[in-house]
Amino acid sequence: MWQFPLTRGTLYLYAVADGMGGAAAGEVASKAAVEVLDDAFSLYAQQLNSGARVVNVGTLIDKAMRLANRRVYAAAQSEGRQGMGTTLTCLAFLDERAYVGHVGDSRAYLLRGGTIYQLTKDHSWVEEQIEQGLLTRQEADEHEWRNLITRALGTRTQVVADLIESDVQPGDVFVLASDGLHGQVGPEEIAAELQRTRDRQHVVDYLIALANERGGPDNITLVVVEVVR
């Protein structure tokens, strides 16, 4: 989590990045992407505090993700790490608005009023097949190519990020999860645990342990953010 103090409040940022291309390469890719995001938001906060005219947060996220893509792609080429890349799903809050940027198959959810909504769409081969009516959701969950993603940062010279903007209501709970978590634990299970357990760190610990028990990988990332009433 990052907090950027502003003259009119605070800009908050959360992110999940799941690297690919081997352990070392994946770590390099995810670290580079998150660093670009941090730098972009730090500069944005400085500009806001100086009174400069700035773009909205959604545009900031789009520009930061494009820059992160170029940074990771250049690193892959210079270091001979073909296939190095990372997913990146980020969540920012400013002036009672939430902004989500998304590339890859990590996910953002919103729990509101007892109902959980998936805000992002997986950039994966099986998701494309589902949209075309060629696979059912159950078939996709069991398919051998279910982990094949079609969009990531750093694997191509350019990338297009999905951007979602939403109002924020008191009591909203946002969830960012890598595929190691949501591939093993369904959204309704996530919602049930969020409503059952008030301690959000306990929720995170429990859901990660549950995913691991079901065969999930060790590199599971989960972030829970609650809007205080």
N, C-alpha and C positions, 0 to 999 in steps of 0.2 A: 504494500500500500504506500502511496505517496500523498503528501498533503502540501499544497502550495498556497501559503497565506496571501490573500488579496486585500486590497483596501475595502472591498465590498463583501468580504466573506472568505471562503476557502474553496479552492478547486481540489477535488479528490480524484485519484486515479488508481485503478486496480487492473491487473493483467495476468493472464495465463498464457505461457508460451511452451509448446511441446516440441522439442527438437527432433530432427530426423536425419538419417544418413550415417548412423553409427553413433556410439556413445559420445566420443570426443567431438565429432562434427556437430552432432545435435546440440551439445552443450554450447559450443561456440556460436551456433546460429541463434539459439534462443537468447543467449546473453547479449549478443549484438543487437537483436531486435528490441529487447527491453531497454537497453541503454539509449537507443535512438528515441524511443518513446519518452523516456525520462528527460532527455536533453530538450526535446521539442516542447514538452509541457513546462519545463523550467523557464525556457526562453519566453514562452507565451505568457506565463505569470508575470515575468519582468516587464513585458510590454504592456500588459493590462495595468500594472501598478504605476507605470510611467505615463499613463494616459494616452498611449498610442492607439490608433485604430487597428483593430485585429479582426480576423475571420472568426466565425463561430466555432464552437468546440468540435462539431462534426467534421468541418473542413480541416481543422487542425489534425484530427485523427487520421483522416484520409491522406493528408500530406505526409504525416509521420510514418504511416504504414508503407507508402510508396518509397520513402527514403530508406526505411528499414529493409525493404526488399532489395533495393540497389546495393545497400551495404552488405547484406548477407550474400547476395549473388557475386559481388566482387571478391569477397573473401573466399568463396568456394572456388572461383576461377584461379585466384592467385595461389591458393594453397593446394590445388589439385584435388579438391574434395567434391567431386561431381555428385549431385544428388543431395548435397547438404541443404537443409532448409528447416523451417519451423512454422508451426501454427502460431497464431497470435489472436487472442480475443481479449479486448480491453473494455473497461467500463469507467466512465468519468461522470462526475456530478458537478453541476454549477447552476446556481439560481433555480433550484428545485426542478431541474431537468436532468435526465439521464441520457448518456450518449454511449452507444456500443459500437465498436469497430471489430470486424471479424474476418479472418482468413483461415481456412483449414477445417478441422473437425473437432476442435474443442467447442464447448457450448456455453451460452448464456441463457439462464432461466430467470423468470420473475414469478415469485409467489405473492399473490395478491388476493385477499379475501377468501383464503382457503383453496384457491385454484392455482395450479402451476402452469405457466406458459413457457414454451421454448421460443426464445427471441431470435435465435440464430438458426440458419440452415446449414447442415453439414456439407462441406465441399468434398464429397466422396463419390466414388463410382457407384456404390449401392444406392445412394440417395438419388442419383440421376436415373438409375434404373427404376426406382420406385415412382418417380415423377412421370416416367414414360409408360408406367403400367406394366413393366416387364418383370418386376419382382414385388412380392408382398412384403410388408414390414417384418413378418416372421421369417420369411426366406432371407431377407437382407441381414437380419440379426445373426443368422447361422451361416451366411455365405463365406467362402474362403477368402474372398476379396473385400470383406467388410472394412478392413483397415487401410484400403487403398484410397488415398486422398487425391483429388484432382486440382487442388489449388493450395499453395503454400507460399510463404515468403522465402525468396532466395533461389527457387528452382528454375525461374525464368527471368528474363530481363525486365518484364513488367508484370504487375499484378493489380487486380481490382478488388478492393475491400468492400464488404457489405457494411452499410452504416444504418443504424437504427437509433431513432430519437424518441424519447418517451417522457411523459410527465412523471413526477415522483409523488407518491402519496405516503402519509405516515403509516408505518407498519409494513410497507413493502420490504420484501427480502429478495435480493438479487444473488444469483449463484453463478459462478464461473467454474467450469469443470473440464479437465482434459478427458480424452477418450478412454483412458484407463479407468476412470470413474464411471462415466455415463454408459460405457460399454458393458458394465456389470451391474449397475444399480439404476433402476428405472426412475423416471421423473416423479411418479406417484409415491415411490418409496422415499425419495428425497423430500417431497412435500410433507409426508407423514412424519418423518423424523424432525423436520423443522418445526412442525406444530406440536410435537410431543416434548421436545427438549428445548428449554429456553437458553441454556448455555451454548452459544454458537460454536465455541471451540470444541465442546463435547460432540456437537453435531458433525463437525469436520472429522474429528478423530474416529467416530463411530462409522461414518460412511466410507472412509478410506479403508478401515479395517474390514468392513463388509465386502468391499470390492476386492481386496486382496484375498479374502477367504474364498471368493468365487473364482479365483484364478487370474485376477487382474495383475498387471505389471507393477513393479515396485515404484516406477516414476509416475505416481498419480498426484495430480495437483487439483486442489479444491479451495475455492474462496467463497465465503458467505458474507454478504454485506446487508445489514438491516438498517432501514430508515427509521430513526427514532421518532416516536410519536411526540 
